[in-house]
Amino acid sequence: MTMKTILFSTFLTISLLLSIPLVSSQEVEDESEFSYVPGTENGPEHWGELNENWTKCGTGHQQSPIDLLNERVQVNPYLGRVIRSYRPVNATMKNRGHDIELKWHEDAGTIQIDGYYYHLTQLHWHSPSEHTINGKRYEMEMHMVHQTSDGKKIAVIGFLYKYGHPDPFLAEMEPYIKEVGYLKDEEESVGIVDPRKIKLGSRKYYRYMGSLTTPPCTEGVTWTIVKKIRTVSREQQHLLKDAVHDEAHDNSRPIQSMYDRMINMYRPQKIQN
């Protein structure tokens, strides 16, 4: 075999490897394979048995969501602020059956955590909330999903909502949510969407290591839950619930065991005179 042949073969192998999608770390798109209804054959307690790639759903020790219990939280001012650098780009909306997803198809910017840059890929909503605080479950939760360029690391920013004034960002998305409510597995163009309109509202946040909250329940996900509770109107919450399939009307995974994990909370240090 000549050196030229060897180089070509090596190049072809690398190209094939790079072209393989990292499906094992991605959320499952087809919700017909699992259900949120407890007690059913494909309900949350059985996710780990439904697919050989989903075993972490049943055996993992870093599963999400969790209860952010005060007794487990350690204040850590050295975590630093969440550094976000977003930009407005084209996006589409999709009814995945188990949730409504807003997906950016260009580089919508990054967040920086522990020296890594995570690119914003999509967001979606769960109702009621998946994470709880001291046992309290809120009316809704939104997840902004980010990945490193190589797809190996995932970071999610979570926002919790209670009933109150309408959420301004969700208000902009309402016409598209109504549209995809009649569709399944079809993407509806939303045009330019600016993720900078989603304000953190507070510098304080919880940080812990967990997993995706839908199959394959991939672990090693860096979770950032904003401490400030936002508001959503009942009409907005009902719109999201009505858009998804009946078995995902309440599309929240049950609380998972903590095991020996640590929950940190970032709170800026007060400057002393």
NUGU-247406 format. One line per 3 residues: number of its first residue (from 0); for each residue y, x, z of C-alpha. Coordinates in nm, 4 decimals, always signed. Layout:
<rs>
NUM	Y:X:Z  ...
</rs>
This chain:
<rs>
0	+0.0000:+0.0000:+0.0000  +0.3354:+0.1463:-0.1025  +0.6361:+0.1760:+0.1293
3	+0.8189:-0.0798:-0.0864  +0.5338:-0.3299:-0.0398  +0.5259:-0.2691:+0.3353
6	+0.9021:-0.3233:+0.3655  +0.8851:-0.6429:+0.1622  +0.5939:-0.7735:+0.3738
9	+0.7815:-0.6946:+0.6948  +1.0946:-0.8661:+0.5658  +0.8936:-1.1751:+0.4677
12	+0.7277:-1.1957:+0.8106  +1.0597:-1.1678:+0.9927  +1.2158:-1.4302:+0.7655
15	+0.9312:-1.6720:+0.8362  +0.9602:-1.6180:+1.2111  +1.3343:-1.6756:+1.2033
18	+1.2860:-1.9937:+1.0036  +1.0542:-2.1503:+1.2618  +1.2543:-2.4011:+1.4698
21	+1.2368:-2.3657:+1.8453  +1.0914:-2.7133:+1.8845  +0.9348:-2.6373:+2.2196
24	+1.2786:-2.6091:+2.3796  +1.4307:-2.9154:+2.2124  +1.4388:-3.2727:+2.3323
27	+1.1864:-3.4969:+2.1577  +1.3533:-3.7174:+1.8963  +1.0767:-3.9782:+1.8638
30	+1.0960:-4.1988:+2.1694  +0.7864:-4.3968:+2.0689  +0.5779:-4.1201:+2.2277
33	+0.7119:-4.1813:+2.5786  +0.8661:-4.4517:+2.7916  +1.0997:-4.4810:+3.0897
36	+0.9076:-4.7792:+3.2292  +0.7195:-4.6787:+3.5489  +0.3555:-4.7812:+3.5668
39	+0.3010:-4.7835:+3.1914  +0.0552:-4.5553:+3.0112  +0.3371:-4.3424:+2.8684
42	+0.5753:-4.3834:+3.1624  +0.7572:-4.0947:+3.3403  +0.4659:-4.0201:+3.5752
45	+0.2414:-3.9556:+3.2721  +0.4734:-3.7554:+3.0437  +0.2922:-3.4316:+3.1238
48	-0.0392:-3.5809:+3.0062  +0.0773:-3.7215:+2.6724  +0.1167:-3.3985:+2.4759
51	-0.0119:-3.0447:+2.5245  +0.3451:-2.9190:+2.4807  +0.4727:-3.1441:+2.7589
54	+0.2657:-3.0139:+3.0506  +0.5773:-2.8902:+3.2328  +0.6780:-3.2545:+3.2800
57	+0.3911:-3.2820:+3.5272  +0.3323:-2.9291:+3.6565  +0.6754:-2.7635:+3.6514
60	+0.8511:-2.6517:+3.9683  +1.2012:-2.6492:+3.8142  +1.2244:-3.0050:+3.6893
63	+1.5336:-3.2223:+3.6527  +1.6999:-3.4439:+3.7636  +1.7325:-3.3782:+4.1361
66	+1.9163:-3.5201:+4.4347  +2.2206:-3.3043:+4.5098  +2.1777:-3.3268:+4.8847
69	+2.4537:-3.1750:+5.0984  +2.1986:-3.0067:+5.3263  +2.0679:-2.8022:+5.0330
72	+2.4062:-2.7085:+4.8861  +2.5533:-2.3639:+4.9417  +2.9205:-2.3075:+4.8613
75	+2.9554:-2.0114:+4.6271  +3.3160:-1.9311:+4.5249  +3.1960:-1.6355:+4.3170
78	+3.0380:-1.8524:+4.0489  +3.3803:-1.8826:+3.8874  +3.5368:-2.1560:+3.6787
81	+3.3551:-2.3119:+3.3853  +3.5102:-2.1398:+3.0832  +3.5103:-2.3768:+2.7873
84	+3.6339:-2.2898:+2.4411  +3.5814:-2.5943:+2.2219  +3.7182:-2.6951:+1.8820
87	+3.7236:-3.0217:+1.6804  +3.4599:-3.0360:+1.4029  +3.2524:-3.2914:+1.2127
90	+3.0003:-3.4940:+1.4096  +2.7485:-3.7723:+1.3595  +2.6064:-4.0366:+1.5890
93	+2.2402:-4.1319:+1.6050  +2.0399:-4.3981:+1.7832  +1.7354:-4.2022:+1.9007
96	+1.5809:-4.5158:+2.0488  +1.5798:-4.3766:+2.4010  +1.9512:-4.2829:+2.3950
99	+2.2641:-4.2554:+2.1804  +2.3376:-3.9013:+2.0639  +2.6635:-3.7546:+1.9349
102	+2.5840:-3.4362:+1.7421  +2.8203:-3.1669:+1.6151  +2.7139:-3.0181:+1.2802
105	+2.9490:-2.7207:+1.2819  +3.0509:-2.4701:+1.5471  +3.2158:-2.6891:+1.8106
108	+3.2758:-2.3930:+2.0408  +3.1186:-2.2528:+2.3535  +3.0992:-2.2377:+2.7285
111	+3.0524:-1.9067:+2.9081  +2.8101:-1.8740:+3.1993  +2.6961:-1.5465:+3.3556
114	+2.8070:-1.3483:+3.0538  +2.6218:-1.5676:+2.8029  +2.7915:-1.7817:+2.5390
117	+2.6346:-2.1240:+2.4906  +2.7282:-2.3241:+2.1794  +2.7925:-2.6974:+2.2129
120	+2.5368:-2.8890:+2.0051  +2.5311:-3.2514:+2.1209  +2.5959:-3.4999:+2.3977
123	+2.4214:-3.8197:+2.5043  +2.4331:-4.0798:+2.7794  +2.1914:-4.2017:+3.0467
126	+2.2284:-4.5234:+3.2423  +2.2032:-4.5365:+3.5373  +2.2698:-4.1734:+3.6301
129	+1.9773:-3.9322:+3.6446  +2.1154:-3.7013:+3.9128  +2.2034:-3.8466:+4.2509
132	+2.4330:-3.7187:+4.5257  +2.2990:-3.7625:+4.8783  +2.0644:-4.0276:+4.7446
135	+2.3382:-4.2270:+4.5706  +2.2741:-4.3128:+4.2065  +2.5762:-4.3802:+3.9893
138	+2.6217:-4.6178:+3.6958  +2.6057:-4.3609:+3.4152  +2.5642:-3.9922:+3.3320
141	+2.6690:-3.7948:+3.0251  +2.5081:-3.4654:+2.9212  +2.6826:-3.2046:+2.7045
144	+2.4033:-2.9810:+2.5723  +2.4642:-2.6163:+2.4813  +2.2407:-2.3368:+2.3469
147	+2.2740:-1.9644:+2.2936  +2.2803:-1.8457:+1.9320  +1.9137:-1.7470:+1.9452
150	+1.8165:-2.0874:+2.0859  +1.6408:-1.9337:+2.3853  +1.8791:-2.0443:+2.6601
153	+2.0062:-2.3950:+2.7321  +2.2984:-2.5016:+2.9491  +2.3934:-2.8620:+3.0216
156	+2.7145:-2.9965:+3.1737  +2.6593:-3.3306:+3.3459  +2.9228:-3.5924:+3.4284
159	+2.8599:-3.8818:+3.6676  +3.0348:-4.2199:+3.6336  +3.1045:-4.5177:+3.8578
162	+3.2437:-4.8575:+3.7556  +3.6185:-4.8630:+3.7066  +3.8662:-4.8003:+3.4275
165	+3.7210:-4.7481:+3.0777  +3.6359:-4.3907:+2.9851  +3.8882:-4.2788:+2.7154
168	+3.6445:-4.0624:+2.5174  +3.3751:-4.3296:+2.5178  +3.6380:-4.5820:+2.4047
171	+3.6894:-4.3747:+2.0879  +3.3147:-4.3755:+2.0240  +3.2620:-4.7509:+2.0759
174	+3.2869:-4.8573:+1.7066  +3.0206:-4.6025:+1.6112  +2.7941:-4.6968:+1.9035
177	+2.8088:-5.0583:+1.7847  +2.7217:-4.9455:+1.4327  +2.4179:-4.7352:+1.5281
180	+2.2987:-5.0130:+1.7566  +2.1623:-5.1749:+1.4410  +2.0088:-4.8530:+1.3109
183	+1.7115:-4.6359:+1.4076  +1.6784:-4.2670:+1.3242  +1.9789:-4.2830:+1.0921
186	+2.2876:-4.0715:+1.1448  +2.6292:-4.2328:+1.1149  +2.9228:-4.0093:+1.0279
189	+3.1889:-4.0067:+1.2981  +3.4203:-3.7566:+1.1286  +3.6105:-3.4969:+1.3287
192	+3.5400:-3.5183:+1.7031  +3.7323:-3.3025:+1.9500  +3.5196:-3.2154:+2.2566
195	+3.8339:-3.0871:+2.4301  +3.9167:-3.4518:+2.4968  +3.6358:-3.4538:+2.7522
198	+3.8193:-3.3223:+3.0560  +3.6326:-3.1685:+3.3473  +3.8714:-3.3366:+3.5909
201	+3.7870:-3.0903:+3.8678  +3.7140:-2.7223:+3.9147  +3.4376:-2.8059:+4.1615
204	+3.0811:-2.8301:+4.0354  +2.7152:-2.8045:+4.1379  +2.4958:-2.5389:+3.9749
207	+2.1177:-2.5123:+3.9777  +1.8257:-2.4162:+3.7536  +1.6299:-2.7082:+3.6135
210	+1.4843:-2.8568:+3.2975  +1.5454:-3.1001:+3.0154  +1.5135:-3.4540:+3.1510
213	+1.3145:-3.5764:+2.8510  +0.9934:-3.4313:+2.7040  +0.9029:-3.1495:+2.6627
216	+1.0861:-3.1001:+2.9969  +1.1596:-2.7352:+2.9102  +1.2512:-2.5334:+3.2199
219	+1.5063:-2.2546:+3.2608  +1.7988:-2.4887:+3.1879  +2.1255:-2.3977:+3.3615
222	+2.2714:-2.7193:+3.4997  +2.6387:-2.7681:+3.5853  +2.7171:-3.1072:+3.7421
225	+3.0895:-3.1761:+3.7730  +3.1641:-3.2890:+4.1285  +3.4372:-3.5361:+4.0378
228	+3.2990:-3.8836:+3.9701  +3.4518:-4.0363:+3.6596  +3.4880:-4.4064:+3.5735
231	+3.3353:-4.6239:+3.3035  +3.3832:-4.9957:+3.2446  +3.0928:-5.2373:+3.2724
234	+3.1447:-5.3287:+2.9073  +3.1088:-4.9652:+2.7996  +2.7924:-4.9184:+3.0023
237	+2.6425:-5.2416:+2.8666  +2.7280:-5.1332:+2.5112  +2.5180:-4.8191:+2.5514
240	+2.2342:-5.0115:+2.7159  +2.2263:-5.2760:+2.4436  +2.2238:-5.0166:+2.1644
243	+1.8956:-4.8518:+2.2684  +1.5455:-5.0008:+2.2652  +1.4417:-5.2436:+2.5388
246	+1.2020:-4.9967:+2.7026  +1.4919:-4.7493:+2.7348  +1.7404:-5.0013:+2.8733
249	+1.7333:-4.7924:+3.1906  +1.6874:-4.4457:+3.0399  +1.6883:-4.2325:+3.3544
252	+1.4051:-4.0071:+3.4624  +1.3057:-4.0365:+3.8316  +1.4252:-3.7718:+4.0784
255	+1.2064:-3.4589:+4.0760  +1.0884:-3.2357:+4.3622  +1.3141:-2.9468:+4.4637
258	+1.0425:-2.6991:+4.5713  +1.2206:-2.3771:+4.6752  +1.5230:-2.4050:+4.4470
261	+1.8800:-2.3443:+4.5552  +2.1828:-2.5611:+4.4750  +2.5168:-2.3817:+4.4582
264	+2.8572:-2.5450:+4.4560  +3.1640:-2.3765:+4.3169  +3.4812:-2.4448:+4.5106
267	+3.7887:-2.2268:+4.4458  +3.8886:-2.0143:+4.7419  +4.2102:-2.1082:+4.9148
270	+4.4710:-1.8367:+4.8958  +4.5733:-1.7361:+5.2462  +4.9279:-1.6269:+5.3200
</rs>
